[in-house]
Amino acid sequence: MKRFLNKSKKATRIIERDNLKGKKNGHLLVYLDSINQSSLAPKMLGLLPLKSHAINTVDCHDSVINELYAKPFAEAIGSAKYVTFLNLRNTNLTDGTANAIISKIDRSVITHIDLSENPALTPAFYKYLCEFITEVGTNLQ
Amino acid sequence: MLNLSQNKLNDNAAKSIARLILETTKLKRLFIANNKFMAAGGVLIANALA
């Protein structure tokens, strides 16, 4: 599949996978490949294709990141090495999906994480999150 | 910056938050508004901040 149509309501453009070459869009290629392997309809989830600079903000607030999309999204986050701001506000996260995403974050680069309005998260996740943040080398400010 | 507001954080989660406050060296902004902390959780967090 060479073309991926963003099926969200407001999206009108078609992103051609073959046009996303170069290291700056490696995260998007990783995401699209993983989505394609899982036979899912792609949701962009803030993973924008960039022409001139490396991605540093991923903003997918008010999207739904369920178990199906968490793994591809986490892999994309893991390959986007310049992300400093990750906005996951109101994304219907559960412990499993949130763990999958947080575990892929480069803790030496990320400075802002927004996990607000995800009421399904439990104390077990917060324990993991706090351990993640207190690790040596974390740059959260 | 870590924003955990409107998340139903309870007193069990407050233990982790308090530990985070005590152990983190770089975190400057922590948002925990509109959660489900009771008095015990509030005390834990307040003591960590003191």
N, CA and C atoms of all chains as a GROMACS GRO file, in nm:
protein
  573
    1MET      N    1   0.086  -0.120   0.000
    1MET     CA    2   0.000   0.000   0.000
    1MET      C    3   0.089   0.124   0.000
    2LYS      N    4   0.080   0.204  -0.104
    2LYS     CA    5   0.166   0.320  -0.115
    2LYS      C    6   0.103   0.446  -0.059
    3ARG      N    7  -0.026   0.449  -0.052
    3ARG     CA    8  -0.092   0.572  -0.006
    3ARG      C    9  -0.171   0.545   0.122
    4PHE      N   10  -0.158   0.638   0.212
    4PHE     CA   11  -0.230   0.625   0.337
    4PHE      C   12  -0.320   0.747   0.354
    5LEU      N   13  -0.448   0.722   0.362
    5LEU     CA   14  -0.542   0.833   0.375
    5LEU      C   15  -0.571   0.857   0.522
    6ASN      N   16  -0.548   0.979   0.564
    6ASN     CA   17  -0.584   1.015   0.700
    6ASN      C   18  -0.736   1.024   0.707
    7LYS      N   19  -0.796   0.935   0.784
    7LYS     CA   20  -0.942   0.925   0.784
    7LYS      C   21  -1.010   1.010   0.890
    8SER      N   22  -0.932   1.092   0.959
    8SER     CA   23  -1.000   1.178   1.056
    8SER      C   24  -1.086   1.279   0.982
    9LYS      N   25  -1.185   1.334   1.048
    9LYS     CA   26  -1.289   1.413   0.983
    9LYS      C   27  -1.236   1.533   0.905
   10LYS      N   28  -1.138   1.601   0.963
   10LYS     CA   29  -1.094   1.725   0.900
   10LYS      C   30  -0.982   1.705   0.797
   11ALA      N   31  -0.925   1.587   0.793
   11ALA     CA   32  -0.811   1.567   0.705
   11ALA      C   33  -0.857   1.552   0.560
   12THR      N   34  -0.783   1.615   0.474
   12THR     CA   35  -0.818   1.607   0.333
   12THR      C   36  -0.701   1.561   0.248
   13ARG      N   37  -0.582   1.561   0.304
   13ARG     CA   38  -0.468   1.532   0.220
   13ARG      C   39  -0.429   1.386   0.224
   14ILE      N   40  -0.361   1.343   0.122
   14ILE     CA   41  -0.309   1.208   0.114
   14ILE      C   42  -0.158   1.216   0.134
   15ILE      N   43  -0.108   1.132   0.225
   15ILE     CA   44   0.035   1.128   0.249
   15ILE      C   45   0.091   1.008   0.174
   16GLU      N   46   0.186   1.031   0.088
   16GLU     CA   47   0.248   0.920   0.016
   16GLU      C   48   0.369   0.872   0.093
   17ARG      N   49   0.366   0.746   0.128
   17ARG     CA   50   0.472   0.691   0.208
   17ARG      C   51   0.608   0.708   0.140
   18ASP      N   52   0.613   0.689   0.010
   18ASP     CA   53   0.740   0.696  -0.060
   18ASP      C   54   0.799   0.836  -0.061
   19ASN      N   55   0.718   0.936  -0.029
   19ASN     CA   56   0.770   1.073  -0.024
   19ASN      C   57   0.828   1.108   0.113
   20LEU      N   58   0.816   1.017   0.207
   20LEU     CA   59   0.862   1.044   0.343
   20LEU      C   60   1.002   0.988   0.365
   21LYS      N   61   1.093   1.030   0.283
   21LYS     CA   62   1.228   0.977   0.296
   21LYS      C   63   1.313   1.068   0.384
   22GLY      N   64   1.418   1.013   0.435
   22GLY     CA   65   1.509   1.091   0.518
   22GLY      C   66   1.488   1.065   0.665
   23LYS      N   67   1.589   1.096   0.742
   23LYS     CA   68   1.586   1.066   0.885
   23LYS      C   69   1.480   1.146   0.960
   24LYS      N   70   1.446   1.265   0.909
   24LYS     CA   71   1.351   1.350   0.982
   24LYS      C   72   1.213   1.288   0.992
   25ASN      N   73   1.178   1.206   0.897
   25ASN     CA   74   1.047   1.143   0.899
   25ASN      C   75   1.054   0.992   0.928
   26GLY      N   76   1.164   0.949   0.983
   26GLY     CA   77   1.180   0.808   1.014
   26GLY      C   78   1.074   0.758   1.108
   27HIS      N   79   1.034   0.842   1.204
   27HIS     CA   80   0.930   0.803   1.300
   27HIS      C   81   0.799   0.774   1.230
   28LEU      N   82   0.767   0.853   1.128
   28LEU     CA   83   0.641   0.835   1.055
   28LEU      C   84   0.645   0.707   0.971
   29LEU      N   85   0.761   0.680   0.912
   29LEU     CA   86   0.775   0.556   0.835
   29LEU      C   87   0.759   0.435   0.926
   30VAL      N   88   0.820   0.441   1.042
   30VAL     CA   89   0.807   0.331   1.139
   30VAL      C   90   0.661   0.310   1.175
   31TYR      N   91   0.590   0.419   1.200
   31TYR     CA   92   0.449   0.412   1.236
   31TYR      C   93   0.367   0.352   1.122
   32LEU      N   94   0.385   0.403   1.003
   32LEU     CA   95   0.307   0.356   0.888
   32LEU      C   96   0.336   0.210   0.857
   33ASP      N   97   0.461   0.169   0.867
   33ASP     CA   98   0.495   0.028   0.844
   33ASP      C   99   0.427  -0.063   0.945
   34SER      N  100   0.429  -0.019   1.072
   34SER     CA  101   0.366  -0.099   1.177
   34SER      C  102   0.215  -0.105   1.159
   35ILE      N  103   0.156   0.007   1.124
   35ILE     CA  104   0.012   0.014   1.097
   35ILE      C  105  -0.024  -0.078   0.981
   36ASN      N  106   0.059  -0.074   0.878
   36ASN     CA  107   0.033  -0.154   0.758
   36ASN      C  108   0.039  -0.304   0.790
   37GLN      N  109   0.137  -0.341   0.872
   37GLN     CA  110   0.151  -0.483   0.910
   37GLN      C  111   0.030  -0.531   0.989
   38SER      N  112  -0.029  -0.438   1.066
   38SER     CA  113  -0.144  -0.476   1.148
   38SER      C  114  -0.276  -0.460   1.073
   39SER      N  115  -0.270  -0.415   0.948
   39SER     CA  116  -0.391  -0.395   0.866
   39SER      C  117  -0.489  -0.299   0.931
   40LEU      N  118  -0.435  -0.192   0.990
   40LEU     CA  119  -0.520  -0.092   1.053
   40LEU      C  120  -0.532   0.030   0.962
   41ALA      N  121  -0.641   0.106   0.980
   41ALA     CA  122  -0.653   0.234   0.912
   41ALA      C  123  -0.564   0.334   0.985
   42PRO      N  124  -0.480   0.408   0.914
   42PRO     CA  125  -0.388   0.498   0.982
   42PRO      C  126  -0.457   0.619   1.044
   43LYS      N  127  -0.419   0.649   1.169
   43LYS     CA  128  -0.457   0.774   1.234
   43LYS      C  129  -0.326   0.846   1.259
   44MET      N  130  -0.319   0.974   1.229
   44MET     CA  131  -0.188   1.040   1.232
   44MET      C  132  -0.137   1.066   1.373
   45LEU      N  133  -0.226   1.086   1.469
   45LEU     CA  134  -0.187   1.096   1.610
   45LEU      C  135  -0.072   1.194   1.635
   46GLY      N  136  -0.073   1.305   1.565
   46GLY     CA  137   0.027   1.408   1.588
   46GLY      C  138   0.162   1.380   1.528
   47LEU      N  139   0.174   1.273   1.453
   47LEU     CA  140   0.303   1.237   1.394
   47LEU      C  141   0.311   1.301   1.255
   48LEU      N  142   0.348   1.426   1.252
   48LEU     CA  143   0.342   1.503   1.129
   48LEU      C  144   0.463   1.479   1.039
   49PRO      N  145   0.442   1.476   0.908
   49PRO     CA  146   0.556   1.472   0.818
   49PRO      C  147   0.622   1.608   0.813
   50LEU      N  148   0.752   1.612   0.821
   50LEU     CA  149   0.824   1.739   0.824
   50LEU      C  150   0.920   1.750   0.707
   51LYS      N  151   0.937   1.872   0.659
   51LYS     CA  152   1.028   1.894   0.548
   51LYS      C  153   1.160   1.955   0.592
   52SER      N  154   1.152   2.048   0.685
   52SER     CA  155   1.271   2.130   0.710
   52SER      C  156   1.339   2.107   0.844
   53HIS      N  157   1.272   2.047   0.939
   53HIS     CA  158   1.335   2.033   1.070
   53HIS      C  159   1.286   1.906   1.138
   54ALA      N  160   1.361   1.862   1.235
   54ALA     CA  161   1.324   1.740   1.306
   54ALA      C  162   1.204   1.766   1.397
   55ILE      N  163   1.123   1.665   1.413
   55ILE     CA  164   1.004   1.677   1.497
   55ILE      C  165   1.046   1.690   1.644
   56ASN      N  166   0.984   1.784   1.717
   56ASN     CA  167   1.014   1.792   1.860
   56ASN      C  168   0.887   1.794   1.945
   57THR      N  169   0.770   1.803   1.881
   57THR     CA  170   0.644   1.799   1.955
   57THR      C  171   0.551   1.697   1.891
   58VAL      N  172   0.497   1.609   1.973
   58VAL     CA  173   0.393   1.517   1.926
   58VAL      C  174   0.268   1.548   2.007
   59ASP      N  175   0.167   1.601   1.939
   59ASP     CA  176   0.046   1.644   2.006
   59ASP      C  177  -0.072   1.563   1.951
   60CYS      N  178  -0.120   1.468   2.030
   60CYS     CA  179  -0.232   1.386   1.982
   60CYS      C  180  -0.347   1.393   2.081
   61HIS      N  181  -0.361   1.507   2.149
   61HIS     CA  182  -0.467   1.518   2.248
   61HIS      C  183  -0.605   1.501   2.184
   62ASP      N  184  -0.697   1.444   2.261
   62ASP     CA  185  -0.834   1.417   2.217
   62ASP      C  186  -0.844   1.310   2.109
   63SER      N  187  -0.737   1.240   2.081
   63SER     CA  188  -0.745   1.123   1.993
   63SER      C  189  -0.762   0.999   2.082
   64VAL      N  190  -0.801   0.890   2.022
   64VAL     CA  191  -0.812   0.764   2.098
   64VAL      C  192  -0.693   0.676   2.062
   65ILE      N  193  -0.611   0.646   2.162
   65ILE     CA  194  -0.499   0.553   2.140
   65ILE      C  195  -0.535   0.424   2.213
   66ASN      N  196  -0.594   0.332   2.141
   66ASN     CA  197  -0.632   0.206   2.205
   66ASN      C  198  -0.520   0.103   2.189
   67GLU      N  199  -0.547  -0.020   2.231
   67GLU     CA  200  -0.443  -0.123   2.228
   67GLU      C  201  -0.389  -0.148   2.087
   68LEU      N  202  -0.476  -0.134   1.987
   68LEU     CA  203  -0.433  -0.159   1.850
   68LEU      C  204  -0.331  -0.056   1.804
   69TYR      N  205  -0.352   0.069   1.842
   69TYR     CA  206  -0.266   0.177   1.793
   69TYR      C  207  -0.149   0.208   1.886
   70ALA      N  208  -0.155   0.158   2.009
   70ALA     CA  209  -0.050   0.192   2.105
   70ALA      C  210   0.088   0.143   2.060
   71LYS      N  211   0.094   0.021   2.009
   71LYS     CA  212   0.224  -0.034   1.970
   71LYS      C  213   0.286   0.042   1.852
   72PRO      N  214   0.210   0.065   1.743
   72PRO     CA  215   0.268   0.145   1.634
   72PRO      C  216   0.307   0.285   1.679
   73PHE      N  217   0.223   0.347   1.763
   73PHE     CA  218   0.253   0.482   1.810
   73PHE      C  219   0.379   0.481   1.898
   74ALA      N  220   0.389   0.381   1.984
   74ALA     CA  221   0.506   0.372   2.072
   74ALA      C  222   0.634   0.351   1.990
   75GLU      N  223   0.625   0.270   1.886
   75GLU     CA  224   0.742   0.248   1.801
   75GLU      C  225   0.784   0.378   1.731
   76ALA      N  226   0.684   0.456   1.689
   76ALA     CA  227   0.714   0.585   1.626
   76ALA      C  228   0.780   0.679   1.725
   77ILE      N  229   0.728   0.684   1.847
   77ILE     CA  230   0.787   0.770   1.950
   77ILE      C  231   0.930   0.726   1.979
   78GLY      N  232   0.949   0.594   1.981
   78GLY     CA  233   1.083   0.542   2.007
   78GLY      C  234   1.184   0.579   1.900
   79SER      N  235   1.136   0.596   1.778
   79SER     CA  236   1.230   0.629   1.669
   79SER      C  237   1.240   0.780   1.645
   80ALA      N  238   1.152   0.859   1.707
   80ALA     CA  239   1.160   1.005   1.694
   80ALA      C  240   1.251   1.056   1.806
   81LYS      N  241   1.376   1.071   1.776
   81LYS     CA  242   1.477   1.096   1.880
   81LYS      C  243   1.484   1.241   1.928
   82TYR      N  244   1.400   1.329   1.873
   82TYR     CA  245   1.410   1.469   1.912
   82TYR      C  246   1.284   1.520   1.981
   83VAL      N  247   1.196   1.428   2.022
   83VAL     CA  248   1.069   1.471   2.082
   83VAL      C  249   1.091   1.522   2.224
   84THR      N  250   1.059   1.650   2.244
   84THR     CA  251   1.072   1.707   2.378
   84THR      C  252   0.936   1.725   2.446
   85PHE      N  253   0.828   1.734   2.367
   85PHE     CA  254   0.695   1.758   2.423
   85PHE      C  255   0.599   1.652   2.369
   86LEU      N  256   0.547   1.572   2.459
   86LEU     CA  257   0.452   1.468   2.421
   86LEU      C  258   0.318   1.498   2.489
   87ASN      N  259   0.218   1.532   2.408
   87ASN     CA  260   0.086   1.566   2.462
   87ASN      C  261  -0.009   1.448   2.441
   88LEU      N  262  -0.043   1.381   2.551
   88LEU     CA  263  -0.133   1.265   2.547
   88LEU      C  264  -0.261   1.294   2.624
   89ARG      N  265  -0.298   1.420   2.632
   89ARG     CA  266  -0.418   1.459   2.707
   89ARG      C  267  -0.544   1.398   2.642
   90ASN      N  268  -0.628   1.338   2.727
   90ASN     CA  269  -0.757   1.284   2.684
   90ASN      C  270  -0.742   1.190   2.564
   91THR      N  271  -0.661   1.087   2.582
   91THR     CA  272  -0.639   0.991   2.474
   91THR      C  273  -0.686   0.850   2.512
   92ASN      N  274  -0.768   0.841   2.615
   92ASN     CA  275  -0.825   0.712   2.658
   92ASN      C  276  -0.717   0.609   2.692
   93LEU      N  277  -0.610   0.654   2.752
   93LEU     CA  278  -0.500   0.563   2.785
   93LEU      C  279  -0.540   0.469   2.898
   94THR      N  280  -0.491   0.346   2.888
   94THR     CA  281  -0.500   0.251   2.999
   94THR      C  282  -0.358   0.225   3.049
   95ASP      N  283  -0.345   0.148   3.155
   95ASP     CA  284  -0.210   0.117   3.205
   95ASP      C  285  -0.125   0.052   3.096
   96GLY      N  286  -0.184  -0.040   3.022
   96GLY     CA  287  -0.108  -0.112   2.920
   96GLY      C  288  -0.063  -0.022   2.807
   97THR      N  289  -0.152   0.060   2.756
   97THR     CA  290  -0.114   0.147   2.644
   97THR      C  291  -0.017   0.256   2.690
   98ALA      N  292  -0.042   0.311   2.808
   98ALA     CA  293   0.047   0.415   2.859
   98ALA      C  294   0.187   0.359   2.887
   99ASN      N  295   0.193   0.239   2.944
   99ASN     CA  296   0.323   0.176   2.968
   99ASN      C  297   0.399   0.156   2.838
  100ALA      N  298   0.327   0.109   2.735
  100ALA     CA  299   0.392   0.083   2.607
  100ALA      C  300   0.454   0.211   2.550
  101ILE      N  301   0.383   0.322   2.564
  101ILE     CA  302   0.432   0.449   2.508
  101ILE      C  303   0.544   0.506   2.593
  102ILE      N  304   0.522   0.513   2.724
  102ILE     CA  305   0.623   0.574   2.811
  102ILE      C  306   0.756   0.499   2.805
  103SER      N  307   0.747   0.366   2.793
  103SER     CA  308   0.870   0.287   2.793
  103SER      C  309   0.957   0.315   2.670
  104LYS      N  310   0.897   0.370   2.565
  104LYS     CA  311   0.973   0.398   2.443
  104LYS      C  312   1.029   0.540   2.438
  105ILE      N  313   0.991   0.623   2.533
  105ILE     CA  314   1.036   0.762   2.531
  105ILE      C  315   1.185   0.770   2.563
  106ASP      N  316   1.255   0.856   2.491
  106ASP     CA  317   1.395   0.882   2.523
  106ASP      C  318   1.399   0.978   2.641
  107ARG      N  319   1.431   0.926   2.759
  107ARG     CA  320   1.420   1.007   2.881
  107ARG      C  321   1.525   1.118   2.888
  108SER      N  322   1.627   1.106   2.808
  108SER     CA  323   1.729   1.211   2.811
  108SER      C  324   1.690   1.332   2.726
  109VAL      N  325   1.585   1.318   2.646
  109VAL     CA  326   1.544   1.425   2.554
  109VAL      C  327   1.412   1.488   2.597
  110ILE      N  328   1.317   1.407   2.639
  110ILE     CA  329   1.182   1.457   2.670
  110ILE      C  330   1.187   1.556   2.786
  111THR      N  331   1.116   1.668   2.771
  111THR     CA  332   1.111   1.767   2.880
  111THR      C  333   0.968   1.789   2.931
  112HIS      N  334   0.866   1.761   2.848
  112HIS     CA  335   0.727   1.784   2.887
  112HIS      C  336   0.642   1.662   2.852
  113ILE      N  337   0.565   1.615   2.947
  113ILE     CA  338   0.468   1.508   2.920
  113ILE      C  339   0.333   1.551   2.977
  114ASP      N  340   0.230   1.547   2.894
  114ASP     CA  341   0.095   1.580   2.940
  114ASP      C  342   0.010   1.453   2.935
  115LEU      N  343  -0.023   1.401   3.052
  115LEU     CA  344  -0.105   1.280   3.063
  115LEU      C  345  -0.240   1.311   3.128
  116SER      N  346  -0.280   1.436   3.124
  116SER     CA  347  -0.404   1.475   3.191
  116SER      C  348  -0.527   1.418   3.121
  117GLU      N  349  -0.636   1.410   3.196
  117GLU     CA  350  -0.764   1.362   3.145
  117GLU      C  351  -0.757   1.219   3.089
  118ASN      N  352  -0.685   1.135   3.159
  118ASN     CA  353  -0.684   0.992   3.129
  118ASN      C  354  -0.722   0.916   3.257
  119PRO      N  355  -0.850   0.918   3.291
  119PRO     CA  356  -0.891   0.867   3.423
  119PRO      C  357  -0.881   0.716   3.440
  120ALA      N  358  -0.855   0.642   3.334
  120ALA     CA  359  -0.844   0.496   3.348
  120ALA      C  360  -0.707   0.453   3.400
  121LEU      N  361  -0.613   0.546   3.408
  121LEU     CA  362  -0.480   0.509   3.459
  121LEU      C  363  -0.488   0.480   3.609
  122THR      N  364  -0.414   0.379   3.653
  122THR     CA  365  -0.422   0.336   3.793
  122THR      C  366  -0.292   0.367   3.868
  123PRO      N  367  -0.294   0.352   4.001
  123PRO     CA  368  -0.172   0.376   4.078
  123PRO      C  369  -0.053   0.292   4.032
  124ALA      N  370  -0.079   0.174   3.978
  124ALA     CA  371   0.032   0.090   3.929
  124ALA      C  372   0.106   0.161   3.817
  125PHE      N  373   0.033   0.227   3.730
  125PHE     CA  374   0.100   0.301   3.623
  125PHE      C  375   0.178   0.419   3.679
  126TYR      N  376   0.118   0.491   3.776
  126TYR     CA  377   0.188   0.607   3.831
  126TYR      C  378   0.317   0.566   3.902
  127LYS      N  379   0.315   0.448   3.961
  127LYS     CA  380   0.437   0.398   4.025
  127LYS      C  381   0.546   0.378   3.919
  128TYR      N  382   0.505   0.317   3.808
  128TYR     CA  383   0.601   0.295   3.699
  128TYR      C  384   0.649   0.429   3.642
  129LEU      N  385   0.555   0.522   3.623
  129LEU     CA  386   0.590   0.653   3.566
  129LEU      C  387   0.690   0.727   3.656
  130CYS      N  388   0.664   0.725   3.785
  130CYS     CA  389   0.752   0.797   3.877
  130CYS      C  390   0.891   0.733   3.882
  131GLU      N  391   0.896   0.601   3.871
  131GLU     CA  392   1.027   0.534   3.865
  131GLU      C  393   1.099   0.572   3.736
  132PHE      N  394   1.024   0.581   3.628
  132PHE     CA  395   1.083   0.621   3.500
  132PHE      C  396   1.143   0.761   3.510
  133ILE      N  397   1.070   0.851   3.574
  133ILE     CA  398   1.114   0.990   3.580
  133ILE      C  399   1.232   1.008   3.675
  134THR      N  400   1.236   0.930   3.781
  134THR     CA  401   1.345   0.948   3.878
  134THR      C  402   1.473   0.875   3.839
  135GLU      N  403   1.469   0.803   3.726
  135GLU     CA  404   1.592   0.738   3.678
  135GLU      C  405   1.697   0.845   3.647
  136VAL      N  406   1.821   0.808   3.665
  136VAL     CA  407   1.931   0.898   3.632
  136VAL      C  408   1.928   0.927   3.481
  137GLY      N  409   1.947   1.053   3.447
  137GLY     CA  410   1.952   1.090   3.306
  137GLY      C  411   1.821   1.142   3.250
  138THR      N  412   1.715   1.141   3.332
  138THR     CA  413   1.588   1.194   3.285
  138THR      C  414   1.595   1.346   3.280
  139ASN      N  415   1.540   1.402   3.172
  139ASN     CA  416   1.552   1.546   3.150
  139ASN      C  417   1.420   1.620   3.168
  140LEU      N  418   1.320   1.554   3.225
  140LEU     CA  419   1.189   1.618   3.242
  140LEU      C  420   1.202   1.742   3.329
  141GLN      N  421   1.150   1.854   3.281
  141GLN     CA  422   1.170   1.981   3.352
  141GLN      C  423   1.038   2.036   3.402
  142MET      N  424   0.809   1.931   3.266
  142MET     CA  425   0.669   1.951   3.303
  142MET      C  426   0.597   1.818   3.295
  143LEU      N  427   0.525   1.788   3.400
  143LEU     CA  428   0.444   1.666   3.402
  143LEU      C  429   0.303   1.705   3.442
  144ASN      N  430   0.208   1.681   3.353
  144ASN     CA  431   0.068   1.718   3.380
  144ASN      C  432  -0.014   1.592   3.404
  145LEU      N  433  -0.059   1.575   3.527
  145LEU     CA  434  -0.141   1.459   3.564
  145LEU      C  435  -0.278   1.503   3.615
  146SER      N  436  -0.322   1.621   3.576
  146SER     CA  437  -0.449   1.672   3.627
  146SER      C  438  -0.568   1.597   3.566
  147GLN      N  439  -0.680   1.598   3.640
  147GLN     CA  440  -0.805   1.532   3.598
  147GLN      C  441  -0.785   1.384   3.565
  148ASN      N  442  -0.722   1.314   3.659
  148ASN     CA  443  -0.689   1.174   3.633
  148ASN      C  444  -0.736   1.076   3.740
  149LYS      N  445  -0.814   1.118   3.835
  149LYS     CA  446  -0.858   1.030   3.943
  149LYS      C  447  -0.743   0.972   4.025
  150LEU      N  448  -0.638   1.048   4.040
  150LEU     CA  449  -0.527   1.005   4.126
  150LEU      C  450  -0.578   0.993   4.268
  151ASN      N  451  -0.548   0.880   4.334
  151ASN     CA  452  -0.592   0.861   4.473
  151ASN      C  453  -0.472   0.859   4.567
  152ASP      N  454  -0.498   0.820   4.693
  152ASP     CA  455  -0.390   0.826   4.792
  152ASP      C  456  -0.278   0.726   4.762
  153ASN      N  457  -0.312   0.614   4.698
  153ASN     CA  458  -0.206   0.521   4.657
  153ASN      C  459  -0.112   0.586   4.556
  154ALA      N  460  -0.171   0.656   4.460
  154ALA     CA  461  -0.089   0.726   4.362
  154ALA      C  462  -0.011   0.839   4.428
  155ALA      N  463  -0.069   0.897   4.534
  155ALA     CA  464  -0.001   1.007   4.604
  155ALA      C  465   0.134   0.963   4.661
  156LYS      N  466   0.143   0.834   4.700
  156LYS     CA  467   0.273   0.782   4.749
  156LYS      C  468   0.379   0.794   4.641
  157SER      N  469   0.341   0.756   4.519
  157SER     CA  470   0.437   0.764   4.408
  157SER      C  471   0.470   0.909   4.375
  158ILE      N  472   0.368   0.995   4.380
  158ILE     CA  473   0.392   1.136   4.351
  158ILE      C  474   0.485   1.197   4.456
  159ALA      N  475   0.462   1.163   4.581
  159ALA     CA  476   0.547   1.216   4.688
  159ALA      C  477   0.692   1.170   4.670
  160ARG      N  478   0.707   1.044   4.634
  160ARG     CA  479   0.842   0.992   4.611
  160ARG      C  480   0.908   1.063   4.492
  161LEU      N  481   0.827   1.087   4.390
  161LEU     CA  482   0.878   1.158   4.273
  161LEU      C  483   0.928   1.297   4.313
  162ILE      N  484   0.848   1.367   4.394
  162ILE     CA  485   0.886   1.502   4.436
  162ILE      C  486   1.017   1.499   4.515
  163LEU      N  487   1.031   1.398   4.599
  163LEU     CA  488   1.150   1.390   4.682
  163LEU      C  489   1.276   1.354   4.602
  164GLU      N  490   1.257   1.271   4.500
  164GLU     CA  491   1.375   1.215   4.432
  164GLU      C  492   1.414   1.286   4.304
  165THR      N  493   1.319   1.355   4.242
  165THR     CA  494   1.354   1.418   4.115
  165THR      C  495   1.441   1.540   4.139
  166THR      N  496   1.531   1.563   4.046
  166THR     CA  497   1.621   1.677   4.060
  166THR      C  498   1.594   1.785   3.956
  167LYS      N  499   1.531   1.746   3.845
  167LYS     CA  500   1.514   1.843   3.736
  167LYS      C  501   1.370   1.891   3.717
  168LEU      N  502   1.274   1.811   3.759
  168LEU     CA  503   1.134   1.845   3.734
  168LEU      C  504   1.096   1.975   3.806
  169LYS      N  505   1.047   2.072   3.729
  169LYS     CA  506   1.015   2.202   3.787
  169LYS      C  507   0.866   2.228   3.797
  170ARG      N  508   0.786   2.163   3.711
  170ARG     CA  509   0.642   2.189   3.712
  170ARG      C  510   0.565   2.057   3.712
  171LEU      N  511   0.480   2.042   3.812
  171LEU     CA  512   0.398   1.922   3.827
  171LEU      C  513   0.253   1.965   3.849
  172PHE      N  514   0.165   1.923   3.759
  172PHE     CA  515   0.024   1.962   3.767
  172PHE      C  516  -0.058   1.842   3.814
  173ILE      N  517  -0.125   1.855   3.928
  173ILE     CA  518  -0.204   1.743   3.981
  173ILE      C  519  -0.342   1.792   4.027
  174ALA      N  520  -0.394   1.892   3.961
  174ALA     CA  521  -0.524   1.947   3.997
  174ALA      C  522  -0.637   1.850   3.961
  175ASN      N  523  -0.750   1.866   4.030
  175ASN     CA  524  -0.870   1.788   3.998
  175ASN      C  525  -0.848   1.638   4.000
  176ASN      N  526  -0.799   1.589   4.111
  176ASN     CA  527  -0.782   1.445   4.129
  176ASN      C  528  -0.862   1.400   4.252
  177LYS      N  529  -0.836   1.278   4.300
  177LYS     CA  530  -0.918   1.219   4.406
  177LYS      C  531  -0.839   1.198   4.535
  178PHE      N  532  -0.743   1.286   4.558
  178PHE     CA  533  -0.666   1.274   4.681
  178PHE      C  534  -0.755   1.301   4.802
  179MET      N  535  -0.734   1.221   4.907
  179MET     CA  536  -0.798   1.248   5.035
  179MET      C  537  -0.693   1.312   5.126
  180ALA      N  538  -0.728   1.326   5.252
  180ALA     CA  539  -0.639   1.398   5.344
  180ALA      C  540  -0.501   1.331   5.352
  181ALA      N  541  -0.500   1.197   5.360
  181ALA     CA  542  -0.372   1.127   5.375
  181ALA      C  543  -0.281   1.153   5.255
  182GLY      N  544  -0.339   1.148   5.137
  182GLY     CA  545  -0.260   1.174   5.016
  182GLY      C  546  -0.210   1.316   5.011
  183GLY      N  547  -0.296   1.408   5.052
  183GLY     CA  548  -0.256   1.548   5.054
  183GLY      C  549  -0.141   1.573   5.149
  184VAL      N  550  -0.146   1.504   5.265
  184VAL     CA  551  -0.038   1.520   5.364
  184VAL      C  552   0.094   1.466   5.308
  185LEU      N  553   0.086   1.351   5.241
  185LEU     CA  554   0.207   1.294   5.182
  185LEU      C  555   0.273   1.391   5.084
  186ILE      N  556   0.191   1.449   5.000
  186ILE     CA  557   0.245   1.540   4.899
  186ILE      C  558   0.295   1.670   4.963
  187ALA      N  559   0.219   1.719   5.058
  187ALA     CA  560   0.261   1.842   5.126
  187ALA      C  561   0.394   1.822   5.200
  188ASN      N  562   0.408   1.708   5.267
  188ASN     CA  563   0.534   1.680   5.337
  188ASN      C  564   0.651   1.669   5.239
  189ALA      N  565   0.625   1.610   5.123
  189ALA     CA  566   0.732   1.597   5.024
  189ALA      C  567   0.776   1.734   4.974
  190LEU      N  568   0.681   1.824   4.965
  190LEU     CA  569   0.714   1.958   4.915
  190LEU      C  570   0.781   2.045   5.022
  191ALA      N  571   0.761   2.009   5.148
  191ALA     CA  572   0.810   2.095   5.257
  191ALA      C  573   0.963   2.091   5.267
   0.00000   0.00000   0.00000
